[in-house]
């Protein structure tokens, strides 16, 4: 008599895992803010931020980790609190600034070792996010 044991198929990896985890996300964020600080093509975007970008680097890293399916610490620290869109509602964002954010993020993604389908999906989502932030 043979007994079959049901085995659970392993869960598909999350985008966070495919991206490379927290270290890879932080690398993306640091590259993004380094571009924003050092490249005059992103001057309008840079002008919307405080002089000290370290808190923003930490916050964006936490947000993206959770958004990609990693630990949800960023969201857990804001239970019932504002979403990213509402956090930017009072910031004057026009299409130029949104485009600068998207272009800088796209360039930062170029430095990440991710496969083309994941990069494409992220860019598609970032394009929607950037468009949704335009309020001027």
Secondary structure as UniProt FT lines:
FT   HELIX           15..19
FT   HELIX           21..38
FT   HELIX           40..42
FT   HELIX           43..47
FT   HELIX           54..67
FT   TURN            68..69
FT   HELIX           73..76
FT   TURN            77..80
FT   HELIX           84..87
FT   TURN            88..90
FT   HELIX           95..110
FT   HELIX           116..133
//
